[in-house]
């Protein structure tokens, strides 16, 4: 990839992806709340910042996301669900990426290979859910997967060489996950970034609309 737009570029994975891409010689345009005042939960902010950008980018990566918002930890059971906490999860993890992807058709080239990736999470898989819990976060990530799949179908009509996918980065050592690692093995953000970029390089347009993990294996919906 020669020119890449990274949304959520100041976060743990987003900053590592940006650094890795630059090390490969790519031009990286980054957007983030802390660096640019970009608020993925605010439609006007998304429109203002993306309207200023000129394509084509041969890569669009949405690396923003949140596990705990406004002090609301992931629910241990359905009994703990609260409307505002769930709405906040959807705003950051589903609606925000959808607002960004509204611009994908304009920002990505109609000819030649390009990639559009949204970092979701394996816990957003309905088929892989075995233990319950984390209702709001799971539901928001599942919604994000549907948004990516739907967008991929639409973009394939005008961008036939585009690879548009959901990616599970694995458990990454960032402030985002520090309180929830427990017994789960985690990898540094720099390693996660390299893993994700390898996956993106290896995917083909025939796989657009899919959901893949950090090793390139397909994840159940």
C-alpha positions in Angstrom: 0.0 0.0 0.0 1.4 3.4 -1.0 -1.2 5.8 0.5 -3.3 4.8 3.5 -5.9 6.5 5.6 -5.8 5.3 9.2 -8.8 6.3 11.4 -8.0 6.0 15.1 -4.3 6.7 14.4 -3.4 7.7 17.9 -4.6 4.5 19.6 -2.5 1.5 20.5 -3.1 -0.5 17.3 -3.7 2.5 15.1 -0.4 4.2 16.0 1.5 0.9 15.5 -0.2 0.3 12.1 0.7 3.9 11.1 4.4 3.4 12.1 4.6 0.0 10.3 3.1 1.4 7.1 5.5 4.4 7.2 8.4 2.0 7.7 7.3 0.2 4.5 7.4 3.5 2.6 3.7 4.3 2.6 2.2 7.8 2.9 -0.1 7.7 5.9 -2.8 10.1 6.7 -4.0 9.7 10.2 -7.1 10.9 12.0 -7.8 10.8 15.7 -9.6 12.6 18.5 -6.4 13.6 20.3 -4.5 14.6 17.2 -7.1 16.2 15.0 -10.3 16.6 17.0 -11.8 13.8 14.9 -14.8 12.4 16.8 -16.0 9.2 15.2 -19.2 9.3 17.3 -20.1 12.8 15.9 -21.5 12.7 12.3 -20.6 16.4 11.7 -17.0 15.8 12.8 -16.7 12.7 10.5 -18.2 14.6 7.6 -16.0 17.7 8.1 -12.7 15.8 8.4 -13.3 13.3 5.6 -14.7 15.9 3.2 -11.3 17.6 3.4 -9.5 14.6 2.1 -8.8 13.8 -1.5 -8.4 10.3 -2.8 -7.4 8.0 -4.0 -6.1 6.0 -1.0 -5.2 2.4 -1.7 -5.8 1.6 1.9 -8.5 2.7 4.4 -8.2 1.2 8.0 -10.6 2.0 10.8 -8.7 1.2 13.9 -10.8 3.1 16.4 -12.8 1.4 19.1 -13.5 1.2 22.8 -14.1 -1.5 25.3 -15.0 0.6 28.4 -16.7 3.9 27.9 -17.5 6.5 30.5 -16.6 4.0 33.2 -19.0 1.4 32.0 -17.3 -2.0 32.1 -18.3 -4.9 29.9 -21.4 -6.6 31.4 -21.0 -10.0 33.2 -24.6 -10.9 32.3 -27.7 -9.5 30.6 -28.9 -8.3 34.0 -26.2 -5.6 33.9 -27.2 -4.1 30.5 -27.9 -0.4 30.6 -29.4 1.6 27.7 -26.8 4.4 27.7 -23.8 2.1 28.0 -25.1 0.0 25.1 -25.8 3.2 23.0 -22.2 4.4 23.7 -20.8 1.0 22.5 -22.8 1.2 19.3 -21.8 4.8 18.7 -18.1 4.1 18.9 -17.8 0.5 17.6 -20.6 0.3 14.9 -22.1 3.7 13.9 -18.7 5.4 13.8 -17.2 2.9 11.3 -20.4 3.1 9.2 -20.0 6.9 9.0 -16.4 6.6 7.9 -17.3 3.9 5.3 -19.9 6.3 3.8 -16.9 7.9 2.2 -15.1 4.7 1.0 -16.4 4.8 -2.5 -15.0 8.3 -3.1 -11.7 7.8 -1.3 -10.8 4.4 -2.8 -9.8 3.8 -6.4 -12.2 2.2 -8.8 -9.4 0.5 -10.6 -6.5 -1.5 -9.2 -6.3 -3.4 -5.9 -7.2 -1.6 -2.7 -8.1 -2.5 0.9 -10.7 -1.3 3.3 -10.5 -2.9 6.8 -12.3 -2.3 10.1 -10.9 -3.8 13.3 -13.7 -5.6 15.0 -13.2 -8.5 17.4 -13.7 -12.2 17.7 -16.2 -11.6 20.5 -18.4 -10.0 17.9 -18.8 -13.5 16.3 -22.3 -15.0 17.1 -21.2 -18.5 16.0 -18.1 -18.4 18.3 -19.9 -17.2 21.4 -19.7 -19.9 24.0 -19.7 -18.1 27.4 -22.1 -15.1 27.1 -21.4 -11.8 28.8 -20.1 -8.6 27.4 -23.5 -8.1 25.7 -23.1 -4.5 24.5 -19.6 -4.8 23.2 -20.4 -8.1 21.5 -23.5 -6.7 19.9 -21.7 -3.6 18.7 -18.9 -5.6 17.1 -21.4 -7.9 15.5 -23.1 -4.9 14.0 -19.8 -3.6 12.7 -19.2 -6.9 11.0 -22.6 -6.7 9.3 -21.8 -3.1 8.2 -18.5 -4.2 6.7 -20.1 -7.2 4.9 -22.9 -5.1 3.5 -20.6 -2.3 2.4 -18.3 -4.8 0.7 -21.2 -6.1 -1.4 -22.1 -2.6 -2.5 -18.5 -1.5 -3.2 -17.8 -4.6 -5.2 -20.1 -3.3 -7.9 -17.9 -0.2 -8.5 -14.6 -1.3 -7.1 -14.1 -4.8 -8.4 -10.5 -5.2 -7.1 -11.3 -3.9 -3.6 -10.8 -6.1 -0.5 -13.2 -4.9 2.2 -13.0 -6.9 5.4 -13.4 -7.1 9.2 -10.3 -8.0 11.1 -9.7 -9.5 14.5 -6.3 -8.3 15.7 -6.1 -10.8 18.6 -5.6 -9.7 22.2 -3.2 -6.7 22.1 -1.2 -5.1 24.9 -2.7 -1.6 25.0 -4.4 0.6 27.6 -7.6 -0.5 25.9 -7.2 -4.1 27.2 -5.0 -3.7 30.2 -7.7 -4.4 32.8 -9.1 -7.4 30.9 -6.2 -9.5 29.9 -6.5 -12.1 32.6 -5.2 -15.4 31.4 -5.5 -14.5 27.7 -2.2 -14.4 25.9 -1.5 -10.9 24.4 0.9 -9.5 21.9 2.5 -6.1 21.7 0.8 -3.6 19.4 3.8 -3.5 17.1 3.5 -7.3 16.5 -0.3 -7.1 16.1 0.2 -4.4 13.4 2.6 -6.5 11.4 0.3 -9.5 11.6 -2.7 -7.4 10.3 -0.7 -6.0 7.5 0.5 -9.4 6.4 -3.2 -10.6 6.3 -4.2 -7.6 4.2 -1.4 -8.2 1.7 -2.5 -11.9 1.4 -6.2 -11.4 0.9 -7.8 -11.3 -2.6 -10.9 -9.5 -4.0 -12.6 -12.9 -3.9 -12.5 -12.7 -0.1 -14.0 -9.3 0.2 -16.8 -9.1 2.7 -15.1 -11.6 5.0 -14.1 -11.7 8.7 -10.5 -12.8 9.3 -8.2 -13.0 12.4 -4.6 -11.9 12.8 -3.3 -15.1 11.2 -5.6 -14.8 8.2 -8.0 -17.5 9.3 -11.7 -16.9 8.6 -13.8 -16.2 11.7 -17.4 -17.4 12.0 -20.1 -14.8 11.8 
